[in-house]
């Protein structure tokens, strides 16, 4: 089966509760990184900033996940992320207990700063 070709296709294929939760997450990410572009990466929605991977997210059978793709960010925000941590680089949440928008914004801003620092090297 072919994967989604756009974020809209991905979201349209989800059950309503997951779609609504991920659309809210998407809006929060866009607010924190208005210059970022959306794409599909590894068959899930992702954001890139200045051509560099920023974050991604996905829906699974019993949960949704947010992928900051950064050990440094995961360590820096460790205590705040602890309730959602689900293995290396994955934050897990459910539709009835989504990630707090303020936390998502912190993660996205930290990833933007991390990417900028790496570009500067």
N, C-alpha and C positions, 0 to 999 in steps of 0.2 A: 504494500500500500504506500502510495506517495505521501510524503509529509506535506504540511501546510506551506503555501507559497507566500503568505503574508500574515501579519499579526491578526488582521481582521478574520482571515480564514481560520486561524488557530482558535481565536476566541469564539467564533461562530459555531465551532464544532463541540463546544463544551456544554455540559448541563447548566441551566440558568444560574444556580447558586455559585458555581465556580466561575462562570463568566462574569458575573457581577463583582465578585471578590477580586478577580484579576484585572478587571477594568478599573476598579478603584486603585489598585496597586499601580497600574500603568499610569493613571492620571497623577498620582503622587510622584512617581519617578519623573514624569515630564515636567512637573512643577519644580522639582529640585534640579533638573538638568534640561532646561528648555532648548539648548543647542544640540542636544543628543539626537541621534537618528535611530529609528527602529529597524530591526531586521529579524530574520529567522536564523538562528544558529543552533545546530544540533537539534533541529526540529522543534525548537521552542522560541518564544519571543525573547528578544534581547535588545539592549541599547548599546550603542557605540558613541563615544565622544571623541571628536577629532580623529576618527579612524581607529581608535583603540576600544577594545571591549570594556564595557562599564559594568553591567549587571544583566541577569536574565531571570526568568520566572517560568513556572510551568504548573499544570494541574495533573494530579495523579488520582487514582481510584478513591482514596480516603483522605487526601490532604492536598495542599498546594505547597510549592517550594519557591524560595527566593534564593538566588545564587549571587552573592557579592563577588565571588571569584578572587578573593584576596585574603591570604592568611594574616597579613598585617592589619587589615580592617577588622577581621574576626577577633584578633587578639586585642586590639585597641578598644573595641566596644564589648569585650567579652562578657562582663557581668550583665549588661543590658540585653545581650543576645542569648544568654544562657537558657531562658525558658523556651526558645525556639530552635536551639542548636540541635542538629540531627546529622552528625557526622561531618567529615571534612568539607568545609565550604558550603554547607547547606543549612538554610533556615526553613523550618517546616511550620506551617500554620493551617488552620482550618477555616472554612467559610464563616463559621460562627465566632471564631476568635482570630481575626486577622492581625497582621503585624501593625503596630501603631504607626500612623503616618509620620510622626516626628522621628521615629527610629529609622524608617525607610529613608527619609530625607538626610539624616545623619550619615547613613551608609553611602548613599549616592554621592553626597558632597565629599566624603572621605575618599571614595574611589576616584572622583574627578581630581582631587589634590594628589593622590597617589600616581595617577597617570601623568599629570603635569610634571611631577618630580622626576618620573622615569624618562619623560621626553627631554628634560633638562640635563640629563646625565650624558 
